[in-house]
Amino acid sequence: MTLPGHIFTAPDGVRGIDTTERITPRTAAALHAHGYRFCVRYVRRDKPHATALNSTEATTLLDSGLGLMIVQYVESESAWIPSAAKGTTNGKVAAAEAMKLGVPWGVTIWCDLEGVKVGTPRQRVIDYCNRWHLEVAAAGYVPGLYVGYHAGLTASQLYLKLRFTHYWGAFNLNSDQFPAVRGLQMKQSIRRTEDVISGVQLDFQVDRVAADRLGGRPTLLALEGWPELP
């Protein structure tokens, strides 16, 4: 069954969160009341995860007024070796998990590129990313790339060598590591005091959509009327 809602292009400046934890109806309502308007949640890469997004949680997020995007768990945050074969396999899984959840075509699914083992040939990273992109795009979704710590590619390679046109930057990504020319469509930041919600113990990072010079902000699933900004 397809999740309820419509596909929206995220407007400049809209604020959301990303988290590996399950979000309850109470927490979703608190996030919305605090001014957050979307959530990026995780789907599996190989083995099932106990806290991966399920259809019940997805519906809860949408019903609370939050938009939804998908990101896939990375193999390792410290040392893994990408390959073309892994890109094909992981891309297929990411798309299949989104379909199983009922995420309609046109929503952005993010590839988590971080923790690449130091010394990995850059062509392996490029091949991984482009094969992942091909699989997700072929399934009807919009592929995006989360550029994290030790992504394994230079700013120029992120722009010139990859099929991606949507980029999300980690909180610890320096400006000279942003994809050259293209820039970022979304930027993560560590929670500040004003971002914390009283009584909510959820471990999350804050994200903000940014206008990029070449257009192409991420797309998400949300109910009619989104975003009703505070």
N, C-alpha and C positions, 0 to 999 in steps of 0.2 A: 504494500500500500504506500502511495506517495505521501510524504509529509505535507501538511497544509501550508499554504503561503504563496508568496510571489517572489520572483527574482528581482533584487534591487542592486543598483550600482551604489556602493557606499559613498556618501558625500564627504567632501573634505572636512576634516576636523572631528568627525564622529569618533567617540571613544568606546572601546570595548576591552575585553580581557581574553587571555588564553590560560588554560589550566589542564593539568593531567587528571584532575580529580572530578568525580561525579558531582553534579550540581542538583540539589534538592529544590522542590518548589519554593520553600521558604527562602533559600539562598538566592534563587533566581529573582524573586520579587524584591529582595533587598538590593541586589545588583542594579536592577532597573530603577529603583527609587533613588539610588545614589548617582544616577546619571549615566550608567553604562548602557550601551545600546546594541552590542553584539558580543558573541562569544565564539572563540575558536576552540574546538574540541577534537580529541584524538581518536583515530581508528587504528586497528592493528596493522602490523607489518608482516609478521609470520605467526607466532603463537598468540592465542587470545590473551587479552589483558583484562583483569578484573574491573578496572576503572575506565575501560574504553567506552565511548559513547554508544548508547543503545537508543532504540526508537522511543522508549518512554521518556528518557531524559531529553531527547531532541524535541519532542512535543511540549514538554514542560518549559523549555527555553523559549520556544516560539510563543506559547500561550502567555508567557510573562512579558512579552514585548521585546525580547532580545532577538536579533538576527543571528544566523548560524553559518559558520564556515567550518571546513574540515582540514585537519592536518594529520599526517601519518607519523607514527613513532619512528625515531631514528634508530639505527642498529646499535650505535654507541655514541655517547657524548664526548668520548675521549680518544678513541683509536679504532677506526674501522676502515676497510679498503673497498671503495666503490668499484663497480664493473658494469659493463653493458648488460650482462645477464641479470645482475641484481636490479638494475634499473627497470628492465622489462618485467621481471617478477613482481617487484614492489609496486610498480605502477598499476599492474593488473589488479593486485590485491586492494590498493587504495580505491580504485574505481569500483571494484566489486563490493567493498564494504559500504561505500556511499550508496550504491544501488540497493543493497540489502536493507539499509536504514530508510530508504524511501526518499533520499535526497534527489530532487529533480535536476535534470540537465541544466547547465549554465551556472551552477554554483562553483566558487573557487575552492579547489583542493590544493593544499600546500605540501610541497616536498621539503622535508627538514634536512638541510645540508649543513651539518656541523660535525665537529669531532673527527674529521678525516685524518687518518694516520699520517704523521709527518713523513715526508719523503715519497708519498704516493704519486705516481706519474699523473700529471694534470689531465692527460688525455683520458685516463680511466674515470676521472671525476666528470669530465665533459660527456663522455659516453653514457655514464650512469644517468645524469640529469636529462639528457636528450631522449634516452629510451623511456625514462619515467614519464616525461612530458608526452611522448607519442601515445602511450597507453592511456593516460588520463584524458587527453584530448580526444582520442578515438572513441572513448566512452561517452563523450558529450559534455564533459566538465571543463572548467577553465583552470589550467595548471598554473600554480604560483610557486615561487621558490623562497623558502625561509633561509636567509643567509646568516649563519651563526658563527661562533668562534671556531677557528680552524676549518673554514669551508673548503680550503684546498685550491682555490682559484683567485686570480687577481681581479681587480675591479674591471679591467678591460675584458678579460676572458668571460666574466659573468655576463657582460653585455654582448660581446661580439661572437662568442662561441656557443652560446646556448639558445634554445628555441624560446625560452621564457621571456615574457614581457611584463610579468607581475612579480614584484619583489617585496619581501617583508624582512626588515632588518632586526637583528637581535639587539637587546639593550646594550651589549658590550661591543657592538660593531662601530668602529671608527668611521668618520666621514670619508676618509680616503679609501675605505674598503667597500663603499656603496657601488653598485653596478655603474660603470662609467656611462655617461650620457643619460641613460634611462633614469637613474635614481631609484628611490624607494616609494612604493605605494602605501606602505604601512610600516610604522616604527614602534618597536617594543620599548618599554621603560620599566625600571624597577619601581615597585610601589612606594609612593611617598606617603607622608602622614595623612594628607588629605584624601588619598586614594583608598585608605583602609575603611572598612565598614564595621561599625561597632557590633559585636556579637557574632560576626561571621569569621570562621576560622579557615576558610578556603585559601589554599595556597595558589596564588595567581600572579600573572604579570599584566601590566596595563599596556594596551595597544591603541594607537591613534592613526587613523587614515590621513594621508597627506596628499595634496594635489601634486602630481608630477608633471614635468615639463612636456611629456609626450602623450599625456592622457592615459587612460586605462586603469582606473581604480578597481579594486577587487569587487566581486559580486557575491551576494549572500542571499540566503533564504530568510524571509520574514513575513509576518502577517500584514494584511492590508493596513495602511496608515503609518507604517514604519518610515523614518524614525520620528517618534513624538518626542522631540528634544525637551529637556526641562527648561 
